[in-house]
Amino acid sequence: MMQRDDGLKGQLVVVLGGSSGIGLETARLAGAAGARLVLTARNRERLEEAAGDVGADTVATVDLGDPPAVDAFFAGLPRIDHVLVSGSGPFYAPIMDLDFEQARRFVDEHVVGALRIARLCSGRVRGGGSLTFISGTGARRPGVGLSMAAIATVALSALTANAALELAPLRVNAVAAGFVDTPLSARLLGEGLDERRAELRATLPIGRVVGPQDVAGLIVHLMTNSALTGATYDVDGGQQLLRN
């Protein structure tokens, strides 16, 4: 029989990168389910606004690219039930135009940083609790400028599977999102946003654009379904089923 936690009521959910988009929507759903919330982000003003929106108990300004700050943040936390890691988004650049210092920082935050967070969660997140990473679908098909996104995507899936074994009974999962209609997508696409939305509505099997609430709903399910660990779950509205 599948076993489930008794919802999220009274449980402590930490959202790293919770001031907007998928992180904020996850905090909203978890809070509505009775969870106590801790939100972090780089920008204090947006963070405090988000905390007021979802009723977070605690906020902390943390840069996930700053290892000492991440270590100090986790050291000050009480016992945790669930952690969501929502990073700063993908990095796109053709190989011939690649800034290797920027690439190094990206790998350090998104890959090495994920390993660091996984280790910090061990012993701080209760047995049967969860750690969830947000990844992408950048490695599913090759394309110009996708090398760094693909590296991070493959690495997080491998990390997730290995961490689920090494850190058990902590459960570790990843959510690989395709295009999601968030403020980050708006910044990346700029004036091309409406065109991209229209294209997806016309071509995706679901007939609409994926929103942050779609991804957040899966993340909350991963928190509460204690049978799930070690896997990467795609949320892309069927985009990978389409031909290039």
N, C-alpha and C positions, 0 to 999 in steps of 0.2 A: 504494500500500500504506500502511496505517496504521502510523505509527512510534510506538514507545513508549520511554520511558526504561527503563533497566535497574533497575526497582523503585526502592525508596527506600534501599537499603543504603548506609550511610555518608553520606547526604545530610543537610543541616541544614534542619530544619523548625521554623519559628517560629510559635507559636500565641498570638495576642493574645486574651486571654480564655480561658485554658486550665485554669481551676481546677474547672470543673464542666460538665455538660451536653454539648452538641455539641463544644465545644472540647476538653474532656477526653477524650471518646471518640475524637476524631480523633487526638489525641496518642497514645492507647493503640494504635490501629491502625497509625499510622505507626511508632511505636517497635517494635511487633511485627514490622514489615517491615524493621527494621534501621536506621531513621532515627535521627539524633542530634536531640535535642529541646531547644528553648528555650521556656519557658512564661512568660506574663505574666498578671497579674491585679491587681485593686485590693487584695484582702485577702491579706496575707502569710501568715497561718496556713493558710488554705484552699489557698493556692498551694503552700506547702511540702508539705502533705499530698498534694496532687495530683501533685507532682513525684516524691515517693517512690513513689506508686502506679504511675506509668508509666515511671519510670527516666529522668527528664529530666536532661540535662547541666547546664542553667543555668536559673535563675529570676530574674525581675525584677519588682518591684512597680511597675506602670505604670498610671496613670489615662489612658485614651484621650481623656478630655476635657481633658487638660492638654498643650497643644501642645509647650511646652519639654521636658517629660518624655519625650514620644514622640520628639522630635528627638534627645535625648540617648541614648535607648535604641538607636535605629537607628545612631547614629554609633559606638557601641561594639561593634557586631556585626561578625563576619568575613563573608566571602562567604556568601550565603544561597542555598538551592535553592528553598524554598517558604515562603510566608507565608499563614496563615489569619487572617482578622479576624472574631472572634466578639464582637460588642458586648454592651451591657448589656440588650438586649431592647427591645420596642416601647413606645410611649407612647400610651395611649388616653385621649381626653377629648372630649366634645361641644364643638362650636365655641363655644356660649354659655357654657360653663364653663371655657374654655381659659385657662390661665395662660401668658401670652405670654412671660414670661421663661423658664419651663420649656420652652416650645416652641422658643425660640431656642437654648437649650442643647442640646436634642435634635437640632435640625438641624445645629448646629455640630459635634457629636460624630459623628453618623451620616452626614452628607452632606459637609460641609466637611472633617471629620476623615478620611473615606474618601479624598477627593482628596489630602489631605496625605500619607496613608500610601502611596497610589499613587505620588506623586512621590518619596517617600523610598525606595521599592523600586527605582526606576529607577537602574541602575548598581550596586545592592547585591545584587540577585537575578540570578543568572546567566541568560544567554540560554537560552530554552527552559524555564526554571523557571517557577513559577506564583505568582500572587496570587489568593486566593479570598476573596470576601466572603460572609458569611451574611446573607441578607435574609429577607423573609417574603412571604406572599401577600395582604397587607392591601389592595392596590390592585385585586385581581381583581374584587371586588364592593363596591359602596358600602354603608355602614352607619353608624348613629349612633356617634359616637366614634372613627371609623376614619380621620379626615382626616390626622392626623400620620403614622400608620403607612403610609397610602397614599402620602404625599409621599415618605417615605424609600424605599419599595419601588420606585416609579417612578424616583426619582433614582439609586438604585444600579444599576438595569438600564441606564440611559442612560450612567452613568459607566463601567460595565463594558465596554460596547461601544466607547465612545470611547477608553478607556485601552488596550484591546487593540490599537487601531491606533496610538496615539501612542507607546506604550511598548514596542512589539515590538522584539526577539523575546521580551520578557517576556510570558507568557500570563496573561490576566486573565479570571476567570469569577466568577459569583455563583450561590449556591444559595438558592432561595426556599423556605423550609420552611413548611408548614402547622402544625397542632398537632403538637408533639413532646413526648413524656412526659419532661420534664426537671424539675429542681428549680425552674427559673424558672417553668414552667407551674404547678407546685404553688403557688408563692407568689402568682401572679396569680389563680388560681381559688379558692384556699383550700378551703372546705368543699364547693365545687361540683366538685372534681376527679374524684371517683369517678363522679359523674353524667355528666360529660363523657366520661370513658373509656368508660362503658357505651354512651352514645349513638353514639360513633364505632365501637365494635365492631359495633354493630347496623346501621350505615348505610354505612360505608366499603366500597368494592368489595374491598379486600384483607382485610376481616373481622377486622382487629386495629388496634391503635393504633400509630402510627409512633413509633419510639424513636430515641434519639440515635445508636445504632449504624447505623441506616438512612441517616441523613444523613452520618455520618462515612465510611461506605463509599463514597458518591459523591464526597466531597471528596478522599479518597485516590486515587480513580480519576482525578479531574481533575488531581491532581498528577503522575500517572504517564503519562497519555495525552497525548502531545505534539501531537496533532492538534486539541485542544480549546482554543478561546479566544474571548472576546468574547460569550459566551452566558450566559443565566440559566436554571438548571435547577430545575424544581419538584419538591419531595418532599413530597407531602401525602396519599399513600395513595388518591388519586382523589377527594378531597374536593370539588374544583372541578367535578366531573362531576355532583354532586348538585344538586337544586333547593333553593332557599332554604326 
